Every structure is written in structure tokens, then in C-alpha cells.
Amino acid sequence: MPAKKSSVPNRGFKVADQIQRDLSELIARELKDPRVGMVTLQAVEVTPDYAHAKVFFSLLVGDPQETQEALNQAAGFLRNGLFKRLHIHTVPTLHFVFDRTTERAADMNALIAKAVSSRSKDE
């Protein structure tokens, strides 16, 4: 039996996008944990059954491990906040993951700059 297709195309992406927007607001306005500083939500991946959502975040300042622990401890509170905002049958369990993409990009840019400067000295 084929899997039932959603009646709305790209619904998963729309739900993930809405979760990302609402969570950003909830974290900024409602979350009072001092371990959570300047958090930017990079992406949200929702499982097809909407049971789980992986929330990728980056930090401007602060300790990534501490922030991840704080966000995961607050996941139930944040999920509760989503229940009041989202109009979907199942609000996923949230799992926060530190996203090192911006950190790696900065490291890569530094390496490129170093290589370019050493090349220009050689010439």
C-alpha cells in the first residue's frame, strides 16, 4: 500500500518554517535561562509524522554545550508554547543541536586569507 501523500504540497517545510519562527520568538521573549544568550535558529527538520523536530542553532556569544543543554531542558516548556501558537494536530518533541556551520565557515575564511597573504609574499 503506497504511503499517503499530504494533501498540501510542502506542508512539512511550511510547518518547520513556522516552528522556526515561533521558537525564535519564544526563546527571545519567554525563556529566562541565563545560559541561553544570543541564539539564532538556523534550521528545523521535522520528521514526516511530526513526532520530532531537530532544531539547529548557532550562537553569537556563549558556550555551545551549555546552551544546548539549557535549550533541551527547556524543550517541554517551548513545546508547550508552540501548542498555543501552532494549529497542527501534533506538535513535535524538540531536540536542539548546535550548528557549527558558521563556525567552520569563519575558520575556512581565515585559512583562505592566510593562504592568499602568504602567496602574495612569495610573489
N, C-alpha and C positions, 0 to 999 in steps of 0.2 A: 504494500500500500504506500503510495507516494506521500511525502511529508506535506502537511497542509501549508499552503502558501498564505502569507499575510495578505489581507485584503487591501492594505495600504502599502504601496512600494516604499522601500527605505524606511519603514517605521522604526526599526532598530536604531538607525542613525539619528532619527529625529528624537527618539526617547533619550539616547545617550547625550545628544546635544543639550536637551532640556535639563537633564540631570546635571550636566557640567555647569550650566548657567545658574541653576538653583543652588547647587552645592557651593559655588563660588560666593554667592550672596550669603548663604547660611554660615559658612566658615568666617567670612568677614564680619558679619553682624551679630551672630548668635553664640559663636564658640569663644569661650573666655579662657581657654587653656593658655598659660603663658609660654608653653613650649611650641605653640603654633604661631609663627610670625608671618612674614610676607610670603604667603603660599600662592603659587599660580597653578591652576589646574590645566594641564597640557592636553589631556585626552581622557575619555571614558569609553571603555569597552564593555558592552552588555552581552551576556550570554543569550542565545536565541530564546530561552524560556523565561528570560528576565529575572532569574533567581539570583544572579550575582552580577556585580559591576566592579570592574577593575578601574580604579581612578588613579591616573598618573599625574604626579605633581612635581613642581620644581620650587626651589627656594631662592630668594634674593639674599637673605641672611639667615643664619641659624644652623643647627645640627640636623642633617637629614634623618639620621636614625631616630633621634628624639622626637622629631616632628612626625615621622611615620608612625611611631608608637602612639603618640598623642592622638593622631587622626584615627588610627584603628581603634583606640579606646573610645573615641567619641562617635564611632561609626553608627551605633544604635541610636544615639541622640540625633545625629544628622539624618539617618534614615527616617526617623520619626518626623523630622521637619519636612522631608520630601513627601511623606504620606499626605501632609496637609496641602502641599502645593501641586503635586502631580495628579493627573486624572487618569491613572492606569490601574489595572486590577492588581498587579504585583509590583511592589517597589523592591528592587533588588537589595541583597545584602552587599554592603560596601566593603571593598578591600583596597586600601591605599598603598601605592607603590611609588617610591622616589624615582623620578625620571632623570637619568644622568645625561640625556641628550645635549642639553645646553652646556653642561659642564665639559663634556667631551668636545663639543664644537669650539669652545673657548681654548681648550688645550691644543686642538688641531690648528687653530688660527695662530697661536703662539709659536708652534713648531714651524708653520709656513713662514711667518715673519722672520724667525731666526734663520731659516734656510735661505730666504731671499737676501737678508742682510749679510750673511756670510758669503754668499755667491757674489754680491756686489763688491765686497772687499777683495775677493780673489781676482776680479777683472781689472 
